Amino acid sequence: MKVAIPVLDGRLCLHFGQARRFALVEADPEKKEVQGVEVLDAPEHQPGVLPEWLASLGAELIIVGGMGGRAQELFAGYGIECIIGAPEEAPQKIVQDYLDGVLKTGGNVCDH
């Protein structure tokens, strides 16, 4: 599976729409292991661009600190599940915690 995570300085960027780069983490949920990470420059942010772009890259899941309701709907429309309220950690750690079932999430830091 491929997991998208907005990043800033090698850690999760709390506001996904402000991220200029995304980590695309390849993981094997059966083996519960991260297999690789690719960090890509994001296209210019406009409504609907990021969900389509990440879907075209094969992302099935996006883990963020905060995301507005409309963005969540757009991601769902591309079949990408959203996990919101993740901590500012390295993408590999976030995905490994997710695979291990121990990812701790808090509130949505985005209110729009």
C-alpha positions as CSV (number, residue, x, y, z in Angstrom):
1,M,0.0,0.0,0.0
2,K,1.1,3.6,-0.5
3,V,0.5,6.2,2.2
4,A,0.8,9.9,1.6
5,I,2.1,12.3,4.3
6,P,2.6,16.0,3.9
7,V,6.0,16.9,5.1
8,L,8.1,19.9,6.2
9,D,11.7,19.5,7.3
10,G,11.4,15.7,7.3
11,R,8.4,15.6,9.6
12,L,4.6,15.7,9.2
13,C,3.4,19.2,8.2
14,L,0.4,19.8,10.4
15,H,-1.6,21.7,7.7
16,F,-1.6,19.5,4.6
17,G,-2.6,22.3,2.3
18,Q,0.5,24.3,3.2
19,A,2.9,21.4,2.5
20,R,5.1,21.8,-0.5
21,R,6.4,18.2,-0.3
22,F,4.7,14.9,0.3
23,A,6.3,11.6,1.4
24,L,4.9,8.6,-0.4
25,V,5.5,5.7,1.9
26,E,5.4,2.2,0.5
27,A,4.3,-0.3,3.1
28,D,3.3,-4.0,3.4
29,P,0.4,-4.2,5.8
30,E,0.7,-8.0,6.0
31,K,4.3,-8.0,7.0
32,K,3.7,-4.7,8.9
33,E,6.8,-3.1,7.5
34,V,7.8,0.1,5.7
35,Q,9.4,-0.8,2.4
36,G,10.5,2.6,1.1
37,V,9.9,6.4,1.1
38,E,9.9,8.8,-1.8
39,V,9.6,12.5,-1.1
40,L,8.0,14.5,-4.0
41,D,7.4,18.1,-4.6
42,A,3.7,18.9,-4.6
43,P,1.9,20.6,-7.5
44,E,0.7,24.2,-6.7
45,H,-2.1,24.0,-4.2
46,Q,-5.6,24.5,-5.6
47,P,-8.8,22.8,-4.5
48,G,-8.9,19.3,-5.8
49,V,-5.4,19.1,-7.2
50,L,-3.7,17.2,-4.4
51,P,-6.3,14.4,-4.2
52,E,-6.1,13.8,-7.9
53,W,-2.3,14.0,-7.9
54,L,-1.9,11.6,-5.0
55,A,-4.4,9.2,-6.4
56,S,-2.5,9.1,-9.7
57,L,0.6,8.1,-7.7
58,G,-1.3,5.2,-6.1
59,A,-1.9,6.6,-2.7
60,E,-4.6,4.7,-0.8
61,L,-4.3,6.5,2.5
62,I,-3.3,10.0,3.6
63,I,-2.2,10.7,7.2
64,V,-2.3,14.4,8.2
65,G,-2.4,16.7,11.2
66,G,-5.3,18.7,10.0
67,M,-7.6,18.7,7.0
68,G,-10.9,20.6,6.2
69,G,-14.1,18.8,5.6
70,R,-14.3,19.6,1.9
71,A,-10.7,18.2,1.3
72,Q,-11.7,15.0,3.1
73,E,-14.7,14.7,0.7
74,L,-12.4,15.2,-2.3
75,F,-10.0,12.5,-1.1
76,A,-12.8,10.1,-0.4
77,G,-14.0,10.7,-4.0
78,Y,-10.7,9.3,-5.2
79,G,-10.8,6.4,-2.8
80,I,-8.2,7.7,-0.5
81,E,-8.9,7.2,3.2
82,C,-8.0,10.1,5.5
83,I,-6.5,9.8,9.0
84,I,-6.5,13.1,10.8
85,G,-4.8,14.3,13.9
86,A,-1.4,12.6,13.5
87,P,1.6,13.9,15.4
88,E,4.6,15.8,13.9
89,E,6.8,12.8,13.4
90,A,8.9,11.4,10.6
91,P,6.8,9.7,7.9
92,Q,8.4,6.3,8.4
93,K,7.5,6.4,12.1
94,I,3.9,7.5,11.5
95,V,3.3,4.7,9.0
96,Q,5.1,2.1,11.1
97,D,2.9,3.1,14.1
98,Y,-0.2,2.9,11.8
99,L,0.8,-0.6,10.7
100,D,1.4,-1.7,14.3
101,G,-2.0,-0.3,15.4
102,V,-0.5,2.2,17.8
103,L,-0.8,5.5,15.9
104,K,-2.1,8.1,18.3
105,T,-4.2,10.8,16.8
106,G,-5.6,13.9,18.3
107,G,-7.9,16.6,17.1
108,N,-8.1,18.1,13.7
109,V,-5.9,21.1,13.7
110,C,-7.7,22.5,10.6
111,D,-11.1,24.3,11.1
112,H,-12.2,24.9,7.5
